[in-house]
Amino acid sequence: MARLNGGTGISSDCSRPTAESRESHGDRILDRCVITRRRSRGRNYDAELQRCHLEASPVEFGDYHPLKPIMVTDTKTRRGARKGSTSSSSSSSSSVPPDPLSSMLDGTDPLSMFAAASASETPAVSHSSSAGDLGRKRREKEEEAVGPDFEHWSSKRGEILARFTTTEKLSINLFMGSDRAGKALSPGTSAVSEKVRTRLEELDDLEEGSQRELLNLSQQDYANRIEELNQSLKEAWSSDQKVKALKIVIQCSKLLSDTSVIQFYPSKFVLITDILDTFGRLVFDRILTMCSDPRPLPDCFTVDEVNDTAKETCLNWFFKIASIRELLPRLYVEAAILKCNRFLNKSGIQETLPRLTAMIRGIGDPLVAAYARAYLCRVGMEVAPHLKDSLNRNFFDLLGTFRQISGESIQNQLVVQRVEVPEYLTLYSPAINWILQCIAYRAPESLLTEMMERCKTLGNNALLLNSVMRAFRPEFVAARATDFIGMIKDCDESGFPKHLLFGSLGRSLACADPPESERLTILNEAWKVVTKVRSPQDYINCAEIWVEFTCRHFTKREVNTVLADIIKHLTPDRAFEDAYLQLQSVIRKILTYFHDFSVLFSMERFLPFLDMFQKDSVRVEVCKSIMEVFIKHQVELTRDPVILNAMLHICKTMHDSVNALTLEDEKRSLALLIIGFIRMVSFGRDFEQQLSFCVEARATFCNLEPVLMQLIHTVNQLAMETRRVMRGSHSRKTAAFVRACAAYSFITIPSLSSIFSRLSLYLLSGQVALANQCLSQADAFLKASVSLLPEVPRSISVEGKLRSSESFLLDFINNFLATLLVVPDHPEHGVLYLVRGLLNMVQDYTWEDNSDAKVRVYVSALPLLAAMSQETYLYSIPKVDSNETLYGGDPKFLSEINKLCETLVGQILDHLKVLGRDEQSARRQGALAFSLFGVLLAHGDLRNNKLSQLSVNLWNLSHKHGHCETRISVRTLEYIKHQTQQPDMAHLSDAVQRLALQSRT
């Protein structure tokens, strides 16, 4: 910082002319403006501020409101008025001046225009839309039957496929095409009859073995083969091979009679019924297309609107399906195209459903029959949800098959496949649950009572009882929770585990509240069964459900008891390692109902429960979920030691998970959560305790830079809060405390890797230290930031892209220069040592090629030096003596400022000359000249003839090549003319006459 002492560091020979013959006209302009002394004009900041105030004009309020002229209203046609006449409530008072926004609308408001347009279009609807209105009413009626609250089959598909799996090998029969298509017609046979006979023979081919069997398939291979059949179906259909498509569907339907791997049957049902659904959709769309000539049918068409060709085609499909010999494929395929009955007669579906329901009675295997009924209910809910009688008949038939489960054939089958009865019964759950869901949808409460009575009649069949509790509305089940508990107790434990029944009951109670007087009894009865479950996996599956009921209706005491029981069951043999999903669900449910973290962390078993998350990734996710809830719901600042210790432990867990492989997004996410916690910590007036917390947090979270930056901001805020409390007059104790805060920041900042973060925090901390009268500390911060400038790279990474650092550096230097106005000089370092040091660093810095950044810094430094030469500074810091007080307008001090100004202006003029030698730099030269002109106009004393001449020449140079924006030039001239009206600025009138606008040509 020594080279600028005495004004000799940056070359002060700013007036040396050059005699080279190749000088440009711009160089000669600048050479004629040699000045030996420059000084700034005196400023009266208070008077200037007063002149800038807007003129106050009295306003009569009354009904006046600035938004009153604009009133957006819906414009509607009046009853009884002539067609096209409208009325609007928009009004505007002539006594109120026009609003600039409303004037842009030419008296019309766009919202009112749209409303008027829609209102005018409404009566124009033609009478031909009456049929559409009828169709819309029918659709609304159907929507009333099956609304958005109905859980569709597609939502259950993934759960079934994931739940019912097997490791056994599977087999499948693949369709092998037919070779009859190439046979020639026998002589004397009509083409039509031969075509019919050929198609019937093709259907018979499937019965005669036109297929091959694939054995030893894994579950995934089996699913892939089924998907291949689905694609083959679509390809055959698109290539107009309808018989082949039908054969594929028949073949797939026959697979549903195979129960050789019984554990996989529910998943097989899901996969194959997807093909059936595809087939049914293709057939319906084809027939619908045939009805669309010349115009498409409405969504809710009638039989009378269907043409004969479509009806004949539809009948043909039903005749083909009726010729299928085996019961099961005939049943499934006809159910798949059940919707096509709409093309034949009004009551087709209503007549077909009972017949198909009766056909299912011919299926011997109860499991196969149950899923056939489920599919029929599924199709029935899609095409005729109002026909509940068929659904009820289906269900009652299903109840009659329960006796077969205990029959000899089924028991032998289970022995052969080594399947236990409880596991076998769970295979029925998806089918029974779906059938009961269809029956219970929007059913009255009395139906639940009837179902409960039927369960009792069947000896409280556990499988049926489980489905009843899951199918009916939770409100109905919760109101009868005590009755259900009594029925569960009477169930046979061997057939269906009771903990599964209590799990189903718990799901209903999590959605609806039982009577308050019964809640504790319900919890005790349920937990007696749950806690006796030996299998850790079965235990946690059931306990997880009842945790929500406990959190919803009870206090931390009961929740703590439940957590203790979970720890007791899952700790042996580290069973918790297989139950992380359920344990995470327990945490989420607790956090849903407990937002008071002082209560949450006072549970003795909560933190030990967290310790069961031994896997690092899972532990971090749990900690993140806790932190998110804390930040969202912790409204008041806290100093509770219980909360602080627990949250520090959780935040430390997140912090310690960071390593070299952690992604930047993950680091940012963790840092934001920890910062959210730090912001919620406050020790009130105990500032020393707050600083101690920040010291501990710095040691704990040293690997996350955003957290360290937040800690520095927190400590700086703490110092300013101390200043506010002491009203700017520190005692010995508080002075020592704010110095300790400054020391904290000074120690922490160097650990940051981002150089611009260090620069900004050095400057900010220096400003805070200066505000607290810590002059030595402020001086150290500012010198550290100046010393750091040479390390600034020429490019930095911003959002993954390399960008020039020049703009960031210029912003920082401008902020730094603004701060230097109030920083007093150090008695041992000479006049303006920080300004000189900064300019030396700027001079030595390696700027980009063809960059004007260095010179722009020089231009920015001139207003600072002009402000320093004033008798009274523009701003100051209370109880801090700036240079205005230290020097008191001393001539030597002003002389140093003038010398430094001469040096800077000389450097700027030299750079302008260099730019003038290159035609490609004309735009840069003009912009820089205009910038310097603005500084001289605002801060220079233009009563000095040579300085005035320099400003005129700079104006001319900036407009020489026509690159200066005319709009800005015009406004600048208007400003100068306005300034000449001030008594102390009359001298500008001579200069403004010499400032001319030049065209771009």
Buried (B, 14 or more C-beta within 10 A) or exposed (E): BEBBBEBEBBEBEBBEEEEEEEBBEBBBBBBEBBBEEBBBBEBEEEEEEEEEEEEEEEEEEEEEEEEEBEBEBEBBBEEEEEEEEBEBEBEBEEEEEEBEEBEEEEEEBEEBEEBBEEBBEEEEEEEEEEBEEEBBEBEEEBEEBBEEEEEEBEEBBEEBBEEBEBEBBBBBBBBEBBEBEEEEEEEEEEEEEBEEEBBEEBBEBBEEEBBEEEEEBEBEBBBEBBEEBBEBBBEBBEEEBBBBBBBBBBBBBBBBBBBEBBBBBBBBBBBBBBBBBBBBEBBBEBBBEBBEEEEEBBEBBBBEEBBEEBBEBBEBBBEBBEEBEEBBBBBBBBBBBBBBBBBBEEEBBBEBBBEBBEBBEEBEBBBBBBBBBBBBBBBBBBBBBEBBEBBBBBBEBBBEBBEBBEEEEBEEBBEEBEBEBBEBBBBBBBBBBBBBBBBBBEBEEEBBEEBBEBBBEBEBBBBBBBBBBBBBBBEBBBBBBBEBBEBBBEBEEEBBBBBBBBBBBBBBBBEBBBEEEBBEBBBEBBBEBBBEBEEBEBBBBBBBBBBBBBBBBBEBEBBBBBBBBBBEBBBEEEBBBEBBEBBBBBBBBBBEBBBEBEBBBBBEBBBEBBEBBEEEEBBBBBBBBBBBBBBEEBEEEBBBEBBBEBBBBBBBBBBBBBEEEEEEEBBEEBBBBBBBBBEBBBBEEEBEEBBEBBBEBBEBBEBBBBBBBBBBBBBBEBBBBBBEEBEBEBEEEBBEBBBBBBBBBBEBBEEBEBBBBBBBBBBBBBBBBBBBBBBEBBBBBBBBBBEBBEEBEBEBEEEEEEEBBBEBBBEBBBBBBBBBBBBBBEEEBBBBBBBBBBBBBBBEBEBEEEEBBBBBBBBBBBBBBBBBBBEEBBEBBEEBEBBBEEBEEEEEBBBBBBBBBBBBBBBBBBBBBEBBBEEEBBEBBBBBBBBBBBBBBBBBBBBBEBBBBBBBBBBBBBBBBEBBEEEEBEEBBEEBEEBBEEEEBEBBEBBBEEBEEBEEE
